[in-house]
Amino acid sequence: MSRNANQARSPSGFTLVELLVVVAVIGIISAIAMPNLLNALDKSKQKKTMSDVRTIGVAVEAYATDASNYPNGVVGWANLKAIIDPYFIKSPPDTDGWNNIWDASTTVGGTNYTVASYGRDGTASARGGGPTTDFNCDIVFSQGRFFQWPEGTQS
């Protein structure tokens, strides 16, 4: 037998069935891994939000230490930011981990303040206080502590 005849008989490359099996296996692995990846991304955004809101709260507490009360009758993040930046915190973040602007306010008389994130969906939700298990629930920081916070497995 000549050399060319042997080369013609020996298959090279992959068959269509082999390629389809590989594509199917990759698809199954992706279908299993993707929800876990998306959940991990939301968890990281949630942790960033909690860290940032605590930092903003500490800046408001520092203001209260100097002024003997919280800022008076502030409504909206832009107004609160103007008071604490740059004296109590340099360049505070304007948005939470999901790129939603903070919900911030203080009472008339400067006796209370609240800084909150609307969560993943960017809309206000009920603020019952305590732990939550939903990425869409608000994260609320008030009076130097979390009033509503994520805890446990999130959905």
Residue pairs with C-beta under 8 A, 6 or more apart in sequence:
39 154
42 120
42 135
42 154
43 154
44 97
45 96
45 97
45 98
45 120
46 97
46 135
46 139
46 150
46 154
47 97
48 96
48 97
49 96
49 97
49 98
49 117
49 139
50 139
50 146
50 149
50 150
52 92
52 93
52 96
52 97
53 96
53 102
53 115
53 116
53 117
53 139
53 141
54 141
54 146
55 89
55 92
56 80
56 84
56 89
56 92
56 102
56 104
56 115
56 141
57 113
57 115
57 141
57 142
57 144
58 89
59 84
59 88
59 89
59 92
60 70
60 71
60 80
60 84
60 88
60 106
60 113
60 115
61 144
62 84
62 88
63 70
63 71
63 83
63 84
63 87
63 88
64 70
64 110
67 110
69 109
69 110
69 111
70 106
70 107
70 110
70 111
70 112
70 113
71 80
71 83
71 106
71 110
71 113
72 106
72 108
72 109
72 110
73 106
73 107
73 108
73 109
73 110
74 80
74 83
74 104
74 105
74 106
74 113
75 105
76 104
76 105
77 94
77 101
77 102
77 103
77 104
79 104
80 102
80 104
80 105
80 106
80 113
80 115
81 92
81 94
81 104
84 92
85 91
85 92
94 101
94 102
95 101
95 102
96 102
96 117
96 118
96 139
97 117
98 117
98 119
98 120
98 122
100 117
100 118
100 119
100 122
102 115
102 116
102 117
103 114
103 115
103 116
103 117
103 118
103 124
103 138
104 113
104 114
104 115
104 116
105 113
105 114
106 112
106 113
106 114
107 113
112 142
112 143
113 142
113 143
114 140
114 141
114 142
114 147
115 140
115 141
115 142
116 127
116 138
116 139
116 140
116 141
116 148
117 138
117 139
118 124
118 125
118 138
119 125
119 134
119 135
119 136
119 137
119 138
119 139
120 135
120 136
121 135
121 136
123 136
124 138
125 136
125 137
125 138
127 138
127 140
127 147
127 148
128 148
129 140
129 147
129 148
130 148
130 149
131 148
131 149
131 150
131 151
131 152
132 138
132 148
132 149
132 150
132 151
133 150
133 151
133 152
133 153
133 154
133 155
134 154
134 155
135 150
135 154
135 155
137 148
137 150
138 148
139 146
139 148
139 149
139 150
140 146
140 147
140 148
140 149
141 147
